[in-house]
Amino acid sequence: MTFIATLIGAPGAQSASAALTESLRNAWGGGDAIWLAPDEAVEFALMAKPSNVWDVWADLQKLGVDLVVQPLDGRRKKMLLADMDSTMIQQECIDELADEAGVGSRVAAITAAAMNGELDFDGALRERVGLLKGLPESVISQVLEMRITLMPGGPALLTTMKANGAYAVLVSGGFTAFTSAIAAILGFDENRANTLLAEGGALTGEVGMPILGKQAKVDALEEITARLGISETDVLAVGDGANDLGMLLRAGTGVALHAKPSVAAQCDVRINHGDLTALLYLQGYAQHDFVLP
Protein backbone atom coordinates (compact mmCIF):
# COMPACT_ATOMS: atom_id res chain seq x y z
CA MET A 1 0.00 0.00 0.00
CA THR A 2 1.19 3.50 -0.85
CA PHE A 3 0.91 6.19 1.80
CA ILE A 4 1.10 9.96 1.48
CA ALA A 5 2.78 12.17 4.07
CA THR A 6 1.46 15.74 4.07
CA LEU A 7 3.06 18.63 5.94
CA ILE A 8 0.90 21.72 6.45
CA GLY A 9 1.74 24.99 8.15
CA ALA A 10 -0.35 28.05 8.92
CA PRO A 11 -0.93 30.27 5.86
CA GLY A 12 1.81 32.89 5.64
CA ALA A 13 3.95 31.37 8.39
CA GLN A 14 6.38 29.68 5.93
CA SER A 15 6.89 26.93 8.52
CA ALA A 16 6.74 24.00 6.06
CA SER A 17 10.17 24.73 4.62
CA ALA A 18 12.06 22.88 1.91
CA ALA A 19 14.84 22.02 4.37
CA LEU A 20 12.40 20.51 6.84
CA THR A 21 10.66 18.56 4.09
CA GLU A 22 13.90 17.16 2.69
CA SER A 23 15.09 16.12 6.13
CA LEU A 24 11.92 14.15 6.80
CA ARG A 25 11.70 12.76 3.26
CA ASN A 26 15.26 11.45 3.49
CA ALA A 27 14.74 9.99 6.97
CA TRP A 28 11.65 8.10 5.81
CA GLY A 29 12.87 7.20 2.33
CA GLY A 30 10.01 9.12 0.76
CA GLY A 31 9.37 9.92 -2.87
CA ASP A 32 9.79 13.29 -4.53
CA ALA A 33 8.34 16.28 -2.73
CA ILE A 34 5.26 17.74 -4.40
CA TRP A 35 4.56 21.29 -3.32
CA LEU A 36 0.87 22.07 -2.92
CA ALA A 37 1.51 25.61 -1.71
CA PRO A 38 4.96 27.26 -1.40
CA ASP A 39 6.34 26.96 2.16
CA GLU A 40 2.86 26.03 3.41
CA ALA A 41 1.88 22.55 2.21
CA VAL A 42 3.88 19.71 0.69
CA GLU A 43 3.45 15.96 0.25
CA PHE A 44 5.52 12.91 -0.64
CA ALA A 45 4.79 9.22 -1.09
CA LEU A 46 5.82 6.41 1.24
CA MET A 47 5.81 2.67 0.66
CA ALA A 48 4.88 1.99 4.30
CA LYS A 49 3.62 3.95 7.28
CA PRO A 50 6.60 4.81 9.51
CA SER A 51 6.50 3.46 13.07
CA ASN A 52 7.55 6.81 14.56
CA VAL A 53 4.83 8.95 12.97
CA TRP A 54 3.51 10.31 16.25
CA ASP A 55 6.96 11.08 17.62
CA VAL A 56 7.72 13.08 14.47
CA TRP A 57 4.26 14.66 14.64
CA ALA A 58 4.98 15.91 18.16
CA ASP A 59 8.32 17.40 17.07
CA LEU A 60 6.72 19.13 14.08
CA GLN A 61 3.95 20.59 16.26
CA LYS A 62 6.62 22.58 18.08
CA LEU A 63 7.63 24.04 14.70
CA GLY A 64 4.08 25.01 13.78
CA VAL A 65 3.61 22.21 11.25
CA ASP A 66 0.84 19.62 11.04
CA LEU A 67 1.70 16.14 9.77
CA VAL A 68 -0.75 13.61 8.37
CA VAL A 69 0.17 10.18 6.98
CA GLN A 70 -2.69 8.42 5.20
CA PRO A 71 -3.27 5.86 2.43
CA LEU A 72 -3.09 7.32 -1.07
CA ASP A 73 -6.09 5.41 -2.38
CA GLY A 74 -9.43 7.05 -1.70
CA ARG A 75 -8.17 10.21 -0.07
CA ARG A 76 -10.16 12.53 -2.37
CA LYS A 77 -13.67 12.52 -0.93
CA LYS A 78 -17.17 12.70 -2.39
CA MET A 79 -18.86 14.27 0.62
CA LEU A 80 -18.02 16.89 3.25
CA LEU A 81 -19.74 16.55 6.63
CA ALA A 82 -18.91 19.56 8.77
CA ASP A 83 -19.63 20.85 12.24
CA MET A 84 -20.39 24.58 12.39
CA ASP A 85 -19.37 26.24 15.66
CA SER A 86 -15.59 26.70 15.99
CA THR A 87 -15.25 24.76 12.73
CA MET A 88 -16.93 26.54 9.81
CA ILE A 89 -17.29 29.69 11.90
CA GLN A 90 -14.91 31.05 14.50
CA GLN A 91 -17.46 31.38 17.31
CA GLU A 92 -19.85 29.30 19.42
CA CYS A 93 -23.26 30.75 18.56
CA ILE A 94 -24.86 29.98 21.90
CA ASP A 95 -22.03 31.78 23.69
CA GLU A 96 -22.59 34.86 21.55
CA LEU A 97 -26.34 34.81 22.28
CA ALA A 98 -25.60 34.37 25.97
CA ASP A 99 -23.28 37.36 25.93
CA GLU A 100 -26.14 39.45 24.56
CA ALA A 101 -28.37 38.08 27.34
CA GLY A 102 -25.82 39.00 30.02
CA VAL A 103 -25.02 35.41 30.97
CA GLY A 104 -22.00 34.96 28.70
CA SER A 105 -19.47 33.69 31.23
CA ARG A 106 -21.87 31.13 32.70
CA VAL A 107 -22.81 29.71 29.32
CA ALA A 108 -19.25 29.78 27.94
CA ALA A 109 -18.05 27.67 30.87
CA ILE A 110 -20.77 25.07 30.23
CA THR A 111 -20.00 25.07 26.49
CA ALA A 112 -16.29 24.48 27.10
CA ALA A 113 -16.99 21.58 29.45
CA ALA A 114 -19.51 20.01 27.05
CA MET A 115 -17.21 20.30 24.03
CA ASN A 116 -14.41 18.69 26.01
CA GLY A 117 -16.67 15.77 26.86
CA GLU A 118 -16.94 16.60 30.55
CA LEU A 119 -20.73 17.10 30.49
CA ASP A 120 -23.65 15.31 28.87
CA PHE A 121 -24.33 17.24 25.65
CA ASP A 122 -28.14 17.13 25.82
CA GLY A 123 -28.29 18.27 29.42
CA ALA A 124 -25.70 20.97 28.86
CA LEU A 125 -27.63 22.28 25.85
CA ARG A 126 -30.90 22.47 27.77
CA GLU A 127 -29.18 24.24 30.66
CA ARG A 128 -27.59 26.83 28.38
CA VAL A 129 -30.74 27.46 26.34
CA GLY A 130 -32.68 27.88 29.59
CA LEU A 131 -30.46 30.83 30.45
CA LEU A 132 -31.55 32.55 27.21
CA LYS A 133 -35.21 32.71 28.23
CA GLY A 134 -36.74 36.07 27.39
CA LEU A 135 -34.03 37.12 24.94
CA PRO A 136 -35.65 38.89 21.95
CA GLU A 137 -35.70 36.63 18.89
CA SER A 138 -34.37 39.56 16.83
CA VAL A 139 -31.02 39.23 18.63
CA ILE A 140 -30.27 36.17 16.48
CA SER A 141 -29.99 38.26 13.30
CA GLN A 142 -27.93 40.84 15.16
CA VAL A 143 -25.48 38.19 16.34
CA LEU A 144 -25.23 36.75 12.84
CA GLU A 145 -24.44 40.15 11.38
CA MET A 146 -22.19 41.59 14.07
CA ARG A 147 -20.50 38.69 15.85
CA ILE A 148 -20.18 35.70 13.53
CA THR A 149 -17.16 35.31 11.23
CA LEU A 150 -16.30 32.49 8.87
CA MET A 151 -13.35 30.23 9.62
CA PRO A 152 -10.48 31.05 7.21
CA GLY A 153 -10.33 28.70 4.25
CA GLY A 154 -13.98 27.68 4.48
CA PRO A 155 -15.19 29.30 1.25
CA ALA A 156 -12.33 27.76 -0.77
CA LEU A 157 -12.97 24.35 0.81
CA LEU A 158 -16.65 24.38 -0.14
CA THR A 159 -16.32 25.76 -3.65
CA THR A 160 -13.41 23.50 -4.56
CA MET A 161 -14.97 20.28 -3.28
CA LYS A 162 -18.35 21.10 -4.83
CA ALA A 163 -16.72 22.00 -8.15
CA ASN A 164 -15.20 18.53 -8.09
CA GLY A 165 -18.55 16.83 -7.52
CA ALA A 166 -18.68 16.56 -3.72
CA TYR A 167 -21.86 16.91 -1.67
CA ALA A 168 -21.65 19.19 1.38
CA VAL A 169 -23.60 18.88 4.64
CA LEU A 170 -23.49 21.19 7.66
CA VAL A 171 -24.49 19.30 10.80
CA SER A 172 -24.46 21.13 14.10
CA GLY A 173 -25.41 20.79 17.73
CA GLY A 174 -26.21 24.48 17.44
CA PHE A 175 -29.29 26.04 15.94
CA THR A 176 -31.05 26.12 12.58
CA ALA A 177 -31.32 29.91 12.74
CA PHE A 178 -27.55 29.98 12.32
CA THR A 179 -26.89 26.87 10.21
CA SER A 180 -29.37 27.92 7.54
CA ALA A 181 -27.61 31.27 7.17
CA ILE A 182 -24.08 29.85 7.18
CA ALA A 183 -25.08 27.04 4.80
CA ALA A 184 -26.44 29.61 2.35
CA ILE A 185 -23.32 31.78 2.56
CA LEU A 186 -20.88 28.90 2.05
CA GLY A 187 -22.94 26.79 -0.36
CA PHE A 188 -23.73 23.70 1.72
CA ASP A 189 -26.28 21.42 0.05
CA GLU A 190 -28.15 20.84 3.30
CA ASN A 191 -27.94 21.57 7.00
CA ARG A 192 -29.17 19.97 10.21
CA ALA A 193 -29.27 21.51 13.69
CA ASN A 194 -31.44 22.13 16.75
CA THR A 195 -34.36 24.56 16.90
CA LEU A 196 -34.57 27.43 19.35
CA LEU A 197 -38.19 27.82 20.42
CA ALA A 198 -39.71 31.30 20.54
CA GLU A 199 -43.08 32.74 21.48
CA GLY A 200 -44.28 36.31 21.15
CA GLY A 201 -40.94 37.42 19.69
CA ALA A 202 -38.85 36.10 22.59
CA LEU A 203 -36.94 32.88 23.23
CA THR A 204 -38.80 30.51 25.56
CA GLY A 205 -35.65 29.00 27.04
CA GLU A 206 -36.43 25.66 25.47
CA VAL A 207 -35.05 23.73 22.51
CA GLY A 208 -37.09 21.68 20.06
CA MET A 209 -37.00 17.92 20.45
CA PRO A 210 -35.32 15.63 19.66
CA ILE A 211 -31.98 17.24 20.42
CA LEU A 212 -29.38 16.84 17.70
CA GLY A 213 -26.22 15.68 19.45
CA LYS A 214 -23.42 13.20 18.91
CA GLN A 215 -25.59 10.31 17.68
CA ALA A 216 -27.56 12.56 15.35
CA LYS A 217 -24.35 13.44 13.54
CA VAL A 218 -23.60 9.76 13.04
CA ASP A 219 -27.18 9.27 11.85
CA ALA A 220 -26.69 12.04 9.30
CA LEU A 221 -23.54 10.32 8.05
CA GLU A 222 -25.38 7.01 7.65
CA GLU A 223 -28.56 8.43 6.14
CA ILE A 224 -27.00 10.80 3.63
CA THR A 225 -24.35 8.40 2.35
CA ALA A 226 -27.06 5.78 1.85
CA ARG A 227 -29.22 8.29 0.00
CA LEU A 228 -26.33 9.36 -2.24
CA GLY A 229 -25.25 5.77 -2.86
CA ILE A 230 -21.73 6.33 -1.57
CA SER A 231 -19.68 4.68 1.15
CA GLU A 232 -18.84 6.16 4.55
CA THR A 233 -15.21 5.90 3.44
CA ASP A 234 -16.05 8.53 0.79
CA VAL A 235 -16.74 11.10 3.52
CA LEU A 236 -14.48 13.81 4.90
CA ALA A 237 -15.80 14.88 8.31
CA VAL A 238 -14.49 17.82 10.31
CA GLY A 239 -15.21 19.03 13.82
CA ASP A 240 -13.69 20.13 17.11
CA GLY A 241 -15.85 18.95 19.99
CA ALA A 242 -16.78 15.79 21.86
CA ASN A 243 -20.17 15.63 20.11
CA ASP A 244 -18.29 15.36 16.78
CA LEU A 245 -16.31 12.27 17.73
CA GLY A 246 -18.85 9.77 16.48
CA MET A 247 -18.84 11.10 12.93
CA LEU A 248 -15.09 11.77 12.96
CA LEU A 249 -14.33 8.17 13.84
CA ARG A 250 -16.84 6.75 11.35
CA ALA A 251 -15.95 8.85 8.29
CA GLY A 252 -13.28 7.79 5.80
CA THR A 253 -11.24 10.79 6.95
CA GLY A 254 -12.18 12.46 10.23
CA VAL A 255 -10.35 15.72 10.84
CA ALA A 256 -10.02 17.17 14.35
CA LEU A 257 -9.67 20.87 13.52
CA HIS A 258 -8.14 23.01 16.29
CA ALA A 259 -9.96 20.51 18.49
CA LYS A 260 -10.30 20.09 22.22
CA PRO A 261 -7.37 17.94 23.51
CA SER A 262 -9.61 15.05 24.55
CA VAL A 263 -11.08 15.00 21.03
CA ALA A 264 -7.83 15.36 19.10
CA ALA A 265 -6.26 12.52 21.11
CA GLN A 266 -8.76 10.07 19.57
CA CYS A 267 -8.30 11.18 15.95
CA ASP A 268 -5.57 10.18 13.50
CA VAL A 269 -5.92 13.40 11.49
CA ARG A 270 -5.32 16.56 13.50
CA ILE A 271 -5.03 20.08 12.11
CA ASN A 272 -3.80 22.48 14.77
CA HIS A 273 -1.96 25.06 12.67
CA GLY A 274 -3.50 25.12 9.21
CA ASP A 275 -6.91 26.57 8.35
CA LEU A 276 -9.73 24.85 6.46
CA THR A 277 -7.70 24.79 3.22
CA ALA A 278 -5.69 22.07 5.00
CA LEU A 279 -8.60 19.76 4.22
CA LEU A 280 -8.00 20.38 0.53
CA TYR A 281 -4.27 19.71 0.81
CA LEU A 282 -5.04 16.43 2.58
CA GLN A 283 -6.99 15.37 -0.50
CA GLY A 284 -4.13 16.25 -2.84
CA TYR A 285 -5.49 19.57 -4.10
CA ALA A 286 -2.75 22.12 -4.78
CA GLN A 287 -3.34 25.81 -4.22
CA HIS A 288 -3.62 26.38 -7.96
CA ASP A 289 -6.48 23.84 -8.00
CA PHE A 290 -8.57 25.88 -5.58
CA VAL A 291 -11.86 27.20 -6.93
CA LEU A 292 -12.39 30.54 -5.21
CA PRO A 293 -15.92 31.87 -4.55
Helices and strands as residue ranges (DSSP letters): E 3-9, H 18-28, E 34-37, E 41-46, H 53-61, E 65-71, E 79-82, H 93-101, H 104-115, H 121-130, H 139-146, H 154-163, E 167-175, H 176-186, E 190-194, E 196-199, E 202-207, H 214-228, G 232-234, E 235-239, G 242-244, H 245-250, E 253-257, H 261-264, E 269-271, H 278-281, G 287-289
